[in-house]
């Protein structure tokens, strides 16, 4: 209602109280008395709030009032629901009915329902003539925020893979992690894991030493270290242990082993079958076969896992029990990657020799006699 109408409304409303007679005398007196008190053309109305809106960033609250707000007040006393804190307001212009407030602990989350309260502290919100804003509660706030809810979920490891070089271990996470740090806290049993780099937002790489061979089982563990997801969340990776690593190593670090040892029917050749191909060439030494004398061994094919060693001198005879031993020497058995056959003692040998053992020769008995006239005759039989 305009102030002019208010003034005349007051006149009309109060005139019967001061003028019991409708002769106009007291009417004039009432008009003259009350009009200065009401104040024709003077603003007696307090400001009201028309709207409150959170912006798209979720960091600013804009309040629009029904009239202009004085710039000389602190614009405090407003409380935003949801546990958010808003700072002192700033008038958008001079004069202006719009005030903005920073949400100091925002952003406000998209879709959140909010209300605004106001209490009346001294020297707070008033219009240009000093009429103060009245206290209010639960004024509905339009939430235009597009801000996502805060990330409270810690990253997790989705896999760990050892590369073909047997040394580069890649650890992948389910979300980007904080870059630019020398990652610590990861361990691999029997290996030193040194941080290498971060080739992707959600991948860390490590160098293992010594290298891991093909087929070797491998696990990964993590004690509380410094892996967190990206700011501003910075949720830490939880500790874990015994995560299986996919081993794609192509490095052969496995030494060959003896599968079988056999003597041929002629008793003069020892054949060894190994668990993998061995380095080519002659010069294989280090084997011993009981009391037999062994020559230098030779690999029979390229590539191949069979080694033949001639038996010198007396052959191995049928039925003879012999065992094989090996001493790891320079010039011994190595696989194609250079892994050496380990020393061993007393391994059984399959003796397929058909050579009979020689029978000791028997000498015919010889009787030596002589005539004797003295003591009794003594007969000596040789060969018995």
GIKADA-V731576 format. One record per run of one state. SS is the DSSP state (@ for helix, = for strand, . for the rest). FROM is the first residue (numbers start at 1). LEN is the number of residues. If there is no record, write none. Layout:
SS|FROM|LEN / SS|FROM|LEN
//
This chain:
.|1|2 / @|3|16 / .|19|6 / @|25|14 / .|39|10 / =|49|6 / .|55|5 / =|60|6 / .|66|3 / =|69|1 / .|70|8 / =|78|3 / .|81|5 / =|86|1 / .|87|3 / =|90|2 / .|92|6 / =|98|6 / .|104|10 / =|114|5 / .|119|7 / =|126|2 / .|128|4 / =|132|1 / .|133|3 / =|136|8 / .|144|13 / =|157|6 / .|163|5 / =|168|6 / .|174|3 / =|177|1 / .|178|8 / =|186|3 / .|189|2 / =|191|10 / .|201|2 / =|203|7 / .|210|9 / =|219|4 / .|223|5 / =|228|2 / .|230|6 / =|236|1 / .|237|3 / =|240|5 / .|245|1 / =|246|2 / .|248|10 / =|258|6 / .|264|5 / =|269|10 / .|279|3 / =|282|3 / .|285|2 / =|287|3 / .|290|2 / =|292|3 / .|295|2 / =|297|3 / .|300|4 / =|304|9 / .|313|10 / =|323|4 / .|327|7 / =|334|2 / .|336|4 / =|340|1 / .|341|3 / =|344|5 / .|349|1 / =|350|2 / .|352|15 / =|367|2 / .|369|11 / =|380|2 / .|382|3
//
